[in-house]
Amino acid sequence: MLNMVMTNLTYGFDADGATEYVNVNFNGRDEQNENYASFTIKLKNEDLQEGTTLDDLTRKKIDEYGRQKMLKLITKQ
């Protein structure tokens, strides 16, 4: 199993200063350091629960939403 760690956040803003997207970077290695993975997940407002915007999120919530989207992409759900 890979231990995935969020390593970077990059924000993109529209002309009015609202957050359009957040790129969330994850890196991970297995316990033997034999396998490695790196992901960049682009979160948009449509990835969030209804009524929530990217500007509402804490770092912990961004991590949570990023992991959820990463799993959906990996498992094709």
Secondary structure, DSSP 8 states (H G I E B T S, - for coil): --EEEEEEEEEEE-TTS-EEEEEEEEEEE-TTS--EEEEEEEEEGGGS-TT--GGG--HHHHHHHHHHHHHHHHHT-
